[in-house]
Amino acid sequence: MERKLTISPLGILRFCILLALTLYVWSFFRSYFLFLALILMVCSPVVSFLLLWFSRDVLRAQAVLPDNRVGKDTEFSLSIRIHNPRRIAAFAADITYAWGNIFTGYSEHRKQHMWIAPDGGSEIRQLVNSRYAGRVEVRIEAFEVYDLFHIFCLRGCDRTDAYVIVWPAFTEVDEEDIYSRVEGFPKENESKKRGTDYNPDYEVREYIPGDELKSIHWKLSAKQDKLMVRERLATGREKINVLLPLSEERHHNDGLMEAVYALCRLLLHKEYPVQLHWPGRGETLRGQFVAEQGELENVISEILSDNGLHGQGEAETQMSVEHPGESYILIQTGAYQGAYIR
């Protein structure tokens, strides 16, 4: 980012008024002390400018959020840290930042004037609580640094954004029967591929955070000097389509995310491979094959990292157009977490 140093007309006006008042007082008293003060006042803007100019590459604003994902309805710390390694230089700054939940579309903007102490810096800290699951982001939109007299303004200093995934609430249901969770789910004797083990065919790809360690291809990873994993191409059981019908209501979407996460975990526990579908941007239907817990968590994170507000019934319409005639589980909330549509 290009760094620009500009002059503040208001800062010059304030300095000139202060200098004129000091000169007026000196003209009456002719004090040696006042004379030294005038000399220092004339020299100080030059020194202040040089300190700001030579600090332009080390001043940095950084947004900080927890490293790991957090639970819904949990307070966590949001910090904006200003780094200033100069030991003799202090500055003032205006920082504008926004934080919000990408999945729900909520955002909040703030602007704060702060003092950047020498040999360390300063920090803004607040506790936030996301009532809904989603990707919470903090973006530093503007970072302006001023010298002591507010005559010069430095723009374009380095700044780093941050994000954390707020995970949907989850109740363990692995021991419960799938038929009590999905209305109309086909019985075991209705499955055409009942009891078949996983297909041994694999596709090798590069490691993605969240992949299970047991799927890492260690020999190939050693040869290519990067982690590679084996991904199943197909499974013995018949694939289950799962449709997540997001809507325009944040609270409803939050319940749907809890339901889809719990239900997909249950399907994977019973060794059903899942093809998860959800509405994407525009009039598209996104889809991802899921066969392991790590893959499921990656997909849930991807869904929560995009805007989740969509028209009512949009997903069902897209499913009928893009996958006509295919059976699927429609995610719901309440006693049944899904309905099997054929």
C-alpha positions in Angstrom: 0.0 0.0 0.0 1.3 3.4 -1.0 2.1 5.7 2.0 1.2 9.3 1.7 2.2 12.2 3.9 -0.2 15.2 3.8 -0.4 18.5 5.5 -3.5 19.3 7.6 -4.7 22.9 7.1 -6.5 22.8 10.4 -3.3 21.7 12.1 -1.3 24.5 10.6 -3.9 27.0 11.7 -3.8 25.8 15.3 0.0 25.9 15.3 0.1 29.4 13.9 -2.4 30.7 16.5 -0.3 29.2 19.3 2.9 30.6 17.8 1.3 34.1 17.4 0.0 34.0 21.1 3.5 33.1 22.3 5.1 35.8 20.2 2.6 38.3 21.5 3.3 37.4 25.1 7.1 37.5 24.5 6.8 41.0 23.0 5.5 42.3 26.4 7.7 40.5 28.8 10.9 39.9 26.7 11.6 36.8 28.8 14.6 34.6 28.0 12.4 31.6 28.8 9.7 32.7 26.3 12.4 33.3 23.7 13.6 29.7 24.1 10.0 28.5 23.9 9.7 30.4 20.6 12.8 28.7 19.2 11.6 25.3 20.3 8.2 25.9 18.8 9.7 26.8 15.4 12.0 23.7 15.4 9.5 21.2 16.9 7.4 20.8 13.7 10.5 19.9 11.7 11.6 17.3 14.3 8.0 16.0 14.5 7.8 15.7 10.7 11.1 13.7 10.6 10.1 11.3 13.3 6.8 10.6 11.5 8.5 10.2 8.2 11.2 7.8 9.4 8.5 5.8 11.3 6.3 5.3 8.2 7.5 1.7 7.6 7.2 0.4 11.2 3.8 1.7 12.3 1.3 -1.0 11.9 -2.4 -1.7 12.8 -3.4 -5.2 13.5 -6.8 -6.7 14.2 -6.7 -9.7 16.6 -9.4 -12.3 17.2 -9.1 -15.8 18.8 -7.1 -18.3 16.8 -9.6 -21.1 17.1 -13.3 -21.1 16.4 -15.6 -20.0 19.2 -19.1 -21.1 20.2 -22.3 -19.2 19.6 -23.4 -16.9 22.5 -19.8 -16.9 23.8 -18.0 -13.6 24.6 -14.6 -13.3 23.0 -12.0 -10.5 22.8 -11.7 -8.2 19.8 -8.5 -6.2 19.7 -7.0 -3.5 17.5 -3.3 -3.3 18.2 -1.1 -0.4 17.0 2.6 -1.3 16.9 5.2 1.4 17.4 8.7 0.1 18.0 10.3 3.7 18.1 11.5 4.4 21.6 11.4 8.2 21.4 8.5 8.9 19.1 4.8 9.0 20.1 2.0 9.8 17.7 -1.8 10.3 17.6 -3.9 8.2 15.3 -7.5 7.9 13.9 -8.5 4.4 13.3 -11.7 3.3 11.6 -12.7 -0.3 11.7 -15.7 -2.5 11.1 -16.7 -5.9 12.5 -19.6 -8.1 11.7 -21.0 -11.5 10.8 -20.6 -12.3 7.1 -23.2 -15.1 7.3 -26.0 -12.9 8.8 -25.0 -9.7 7.0 -24.6 -7.8 10.3 -21.9 -5.1 10.5 -20.9 -2.3 12.8 -18.5 0.6 12.1 -16.5 2.5 14.6 -13.9 5.3 14.6 -11.6 6.0 17.5 -8.9 8.6 18.2 -6.0 7.1 20.2 -2.5 7.8 21.4 0.3 5.6 20.2 2.9 5.3 23.0 6.6 4.9 22.2 8.3 1.5 22.4 5.3 -0.7 22.1 2.2 1.1 20.9 -1.4 1.0 22.1 -4.5 -1.3 22.0 -8.2 -1.1 21.7 -10.0 -4.0 23.3 -13.7 -4.9 23.5 -15.7 -8.0 24.3 -18.1 -9.1 21.6 -20.8 -11.7 21.5 -22.2 -13.2 18.3 -25.7 -14.4 18.9 -25.6 -16.3 15.5 -23.1 -18.7 13.9 -21.1 -17.3 11.1 -17.7 -15.9 10.1 -17.0 -12.8 12.2 -14.5 -10.5 10.5 -12.7 -7.4 11.7 -11.6 -5.0 8.9 -9.4 -2.0 9.5 -10.8 0.5 6.9 -8.6 3.5 7.7 -5.5 4.1 9.7 -4.2 7.7 9.9 -1.2 8.7 12.0 -0.5 12.3 13.0 2.6 14.0 14.4 2.5 15.7 17.9 1.2 19.0 16.5 -1.3 17.4 14.1 0.3 19.3 11.2 1.2 16.2 9.2 -0.9 13.1 8.5 0.5 9.8 7.3 -1.9 7.5 5.4 -1.3 4.0 4.0 0.4 2.3 6.9 0.3 -1.5 7.1 -2.9 -2.9 8.5 -4.0 -6.5 9.0 -7.6 -7.8 9.2 -8.7 -10.9 11.2 -11.6 -13.4 11.3 -12.9 -16.2 13.5 -15.6 -18.8 12.8 -18.5 -18.8 15.3 -19.6 -22.4 15.3 -23.3 -23.5 15.5 -24.5 -25.1 18.7 -24.4 -28.9 18.6 -26.1 -31.7 20.5 -24.5 -35.1 20.2 -27.0 -37.4 18.4 -24.7 -40.2 17.1 -26.4 -42.8 19.3 -29.9 -41.9 18.1 -31.6 -43.6 15.2 -31.6 -41.8 11.8 -35.3 -42.5 11.4 -36.2 -40.4 14.4 -34.3 -37.4 12.8 -35.4 -37.7 9.2 -39.0 -38.1 8.2 -39.4 -40.7 5.5 -35.8 -41.9 5.4 -35.6 -45.2 3.5 -35.1 -48.4 5.7 -32.1 -50.5 5.4 -33.9 -53.1 3.2 -34.7 -50.3 0.7 -31.0 -49.5 0.1 -29.7 -51.0 -3.1 -26.1 -51.1 -1.8 -26.7 -52.2 1.8 -23.7 -53.5 3.7 -21.0 -52.8 1.1 -17.6 -51.5 2.4 -15.9 -48.4 1.1 -14.6 -48.4 -2.4 -10.8 -48.7 -2.4 -10.3 -46.1 -5.1 -8.7 -42.8 -4.0 -7.9 -39.4 -5.4 -4.7 -37.8 -4.1 -4.8 -34.0 -3.5 -3.0 -31.4 -1.4 -3.7 -31.1 2.3 -6.4 -28.6 3.4 -6.7 -27.5 7.1 -9.3 -29.7 8.7 -8.4 -32.9 6.8 -8.0 -35.9 9.1 -4.4 -37.1 9.8 -5.3 -40.7 9.0 -5.9 -39.7 5.3 -2.4 -38.2 4.8 -0.3 -40.0 2.2 3.0 -39.9 4.0 5.2 -41.4 1.3 4.0 -39.1 -1.4 4.1 -36.2 1.0 7.8 -36.9 1.6 8.5 -37.1 -2.1 6.7 -33.8 -3.0 7.8 -32.0 0.2 4.2 -31.0 1.0 1.3 -32.7 2.7 -0.9 -34.8 0.4 -4.1 -36.6 1.4 -6.1 -39.5 -0.1 -9.8 -38.7 -0.7 -12.4 -41.4 -1.5 -13.9 -41.2 -4.9 -16.9 -43.2 -4.0 -18.4 -45.4 -1.2 -20.3 -48.6 -1.0 -23.4 -47.1 0.5 -25.7 -45.1 -1.7 -24.9 -41.4 -1.6 -27.4 -39.2 0.3 -28.2 -35.7 -1.0 -28.7 -33.1 1.7 -30.2 -29.7 0.9 -29.8 -26.7 3.2 -32.6 -24.3 2.4 -31.3 -20.9 3.7 -33.8 -18.1 4.1 -34.0 -14.3 4.7 -34.4 -14.8 8.5 -31.2 -14.9 10.6 -32.7 -16.8 13.5 -34.1 -19.5 11.2 -30.8 -19.9 9.4 -29.1 -20.3 12.7 -31.4 -23.2 13.6 -30.8 -24.8 10.1 -27.1 -24.7 10.5 -27.4 -26.5 13.8 -29.6 -29.1 12.2 -27.5 -29.7 9.1 -24.3 -30.1 11.2 -25.9 -32.6 13.6 -27.6 -34.5 10.8 -24.6 -34.8 8.6 -22.5 -36.0 11.6 -25.1 -38.7 12.2 -25.1 -39.8 8.5 -21.3 -40.0 8.5 -21.4 -42.0 11.7 -23.7 -44.5 10.0 -21.2 -44.5 7.0 -23.5 -42.7 4.6 -21.5 -40.5 2.1 -23.2 -37.1 1.8 -23.6 -34.7 -1.1 -24.3 -31.4 0.7 -26.1 -28.7 -1.4 -26.7 -25.1 -0.4 -27.7 -21.8 -2.2 -24.7 -19.8 -3.3 -24.3 -16.3 -4.7 -26.8 -15.3 -7.4 -29.1 -18.1 -8.5 -26.5 -20.9 -8.2 -26.6 -24.1 -6.1 -23.3 -25.0 -4.4 -22.5 -28.6 -3.8 -19.7 -30.6 -2.0 -19.1 -34.3 -1.4 -18.5 -35.2 2.2 -17.2 -38.6 3.5 -15.3 -37.7 6.7 -15.8 -35.4 9.7 -12.9 -33.1 8.6 -14.5 -32.6 5.2 -17.8 -31.8 6.9 -16.3 -29.1 9.1 -14.5 -27.6 6.0 -17.9 -27.3 4.2 -19.7 -25.8 7.2 -16.9 -23.2 7.5 -17.3 -22.4 3.8 -21.1 -21.9 4.2 -20.7 -19.7 7.2 -18.1 -17.6 5.4 -20.6 -16.4 2.8 -23.8 -14.3 3.0 -26.5 -16.7 4.2 -29.5 -14.6 3.5 -31.5 -16.0 0.6 -35.1 -16.0 -0.7 -37.6 -18.4 0.8 -37.9 -21.6 -1.3 -34.9 -20.6 -3.5 -32.9 -23.7 -2.7 -35.7 -26.1 -3.4 -36.3 -24.5 -6.8 -32.7 -24.7 -7.7 -32.5 -28.3 -6.6 -35.4 -29.3 -8.9 -33.8 -27.5 -11.8 -30.2 -28.7 -11.4 -30.8 -32.2 -10.0 -34.3 -33.2 -11.4 -35.6 -36.5 -10.1 -32.9 -37.0 -7.4 -34.0 -37.8 -3.8 -32.7 -35.6 -1.0 -33.0 -34.7 2.6 -34.5 -31.3 3.1 -33.0 -29.8 6.3 -35.7 -28.6 8.8 -35.8 -27.5 12.4 -38.0 -28.9 15.2 -38.7 -32.5 16.1 -37.5 -33.7 12.7 -34.2 -32.2 11.5 -35.0 -33.2 7.9 -37.6 -34.6 5.5 -36.6 -37.2 2.8 -38.0 -35.9 -0.5 -38.4 -38.4 -3.3 
